[in-house]
Amino acid sequence: DEILVFHDIAPHAPVHFLMIPKTHLDNLYDAQEAHHPVLGRMLGMAGRLAREQGADDGFRVVVNNGRGGRQEVYHLHIHVLGGPE
């Protein structure tokens, strides 16, 4: 109910999906203690979802934060990348 998960439209790995909270946050700079539960759930789900998509030998979790962090879309989102080489 709190999180959307979908495939990246321009994947950089065989497995590449995004996880976003439905509650709007520009980026991690705006995260408050009230957001910690949903952010924790997102990270907690990442491994299971990555494995279900075929990344059973490891994956990366990337959060681009702010202009200097190369964030392009200003709604907090987590990239999960992995899969067979």
N, C-alpha and C positions, 0 to 999 in steps of 0.2 A: 504493500500500500504506500510505502514511503520512497521507493526506489524504482527507477526505470533502468532497464538493461537492454542494449541493442548493439548490433554489429556496426563497426565503423564503416563509413561509406568509402573510405580510401585506406584500406588496411595496410599496415606495415609489417605484418606477420601472418602466418596461416590462421592463427587465432588472434583476433583483435576486436574487442568489444568495449563499449563504454558503460559505465555505471554512473547514474546521476541521482542525486536526491530530488524528490519532487519539490521540496522547500527550496526557494531560490536563495543561493549564496553566490556572490560574484566569484569568490575564491577562498582559499584557506585563511587569508587575512581576516575575513569576516566571520569565521567560525567561532561560535560562542560555546560555552559549556552545554547549553541546551541542544546543540547540534552533535555532540559527541556520540550519543547512542546510534544515530543513523549513520554517521561516518564509520563507527566501529562495525556496524552490521554490513556495510558495504565491503570493508576489508575482510570481514569474516566470511562473506559469501564468495569472494574472488577465487579462492582455491577450488572450491567445489565446481563453480561455473567454468573455470578454465579447464579443469579435468574433463568435465562433460563435453566441452567443445573440442577436445583432442590434445590439450596441452598437458600431457601426463608426465613430462620429464622436466617441468619447470616453466615459469612464466615471469614476466615483469609487471610491476604496477607503477604507472607514471601519472603524476599530477602536475600539469604545467600551471604555475601560479604567478600571475602578474605579467606585465610586459617583458620584464627581464627574464622571466621563466618561459617565455614564448607561448603564453596563453593567448589563444585566438578567439575562443568563445567564452564570454564572461558569465557562465553559469558553471559552478564547480562540477567537474566530472573527473572520473578516474578511468584511465586507459588500462586495459589488461591485455598483454601481448604475450604470445608464446606459440607453441605448436611444433610439429615436426620440422626439422631442417630440410 
